[in-house]
Amino acid sequence: MKKWARFMVLLSVLGLSVAAVAQAEVVQNVQVPFVATLFIPCANDTVDFSGDLHVVVSFTINGNEVSGKTHYQAQGIKGIGRATGTQYNAVGVTQDMFHGSLQNGQFNETLVNNFRLIGQGPGNNLLAHQNLHVTINANGDVTATVDNTSVDCK
């Protein structure tokens, strides 16, 4: 539901430019500061991360339909373990594709997340993967399917 809310905010913010370029692709390419504290179970350590998240959002409105994709990629996100002092690099890509109706509210989204926290030394890398599919029908009913979820320490 958070993705849907972000999507609607994005459409609202870009609404004026979209009206001027109907049936053309709109692309937003930004760097977003990223700060997070994450627990790495592989190392039994809490790690403070900071850096930039590269975000590309593109979508097209054609008549009463919108479709597009988003791309999130860690850029220079690094962390230091509080207990161990181990340095980590965050790498990976999260992408999704969406399609929706501006007339009846139907919406589909498919997300693929591949995120890795890579530490120094063996056995302390956290590898996460997830596929997610969300559908909203014309009645507003939301269904979500999560497939192929894995979190591994290597």
HELIX and SHEET records of a PDB file:
HELIX    1   1 LYS A    2  ALA A   20  1                                  19    
SHEET    1   A 7 GLU A  25  ILE A  40  0                                        
SHEET    2   A 7 ASP A  45  ASN A  62 -1                                        
SHEET    3   A 7 GLU A  65  GLY A  81 -1                                        
SHEET    4   A 7 GLN A  87  SER A 101 -1                                        
SHEET    5   A 7 PHE A 107  GLY A 119 -1                                        
SHEET    6   A 7 LEU A 126  ILE A 136 -1                                        
SHEET    7   A 7 VAL A 142  CYS A 153 -1                                        
END                                                                             
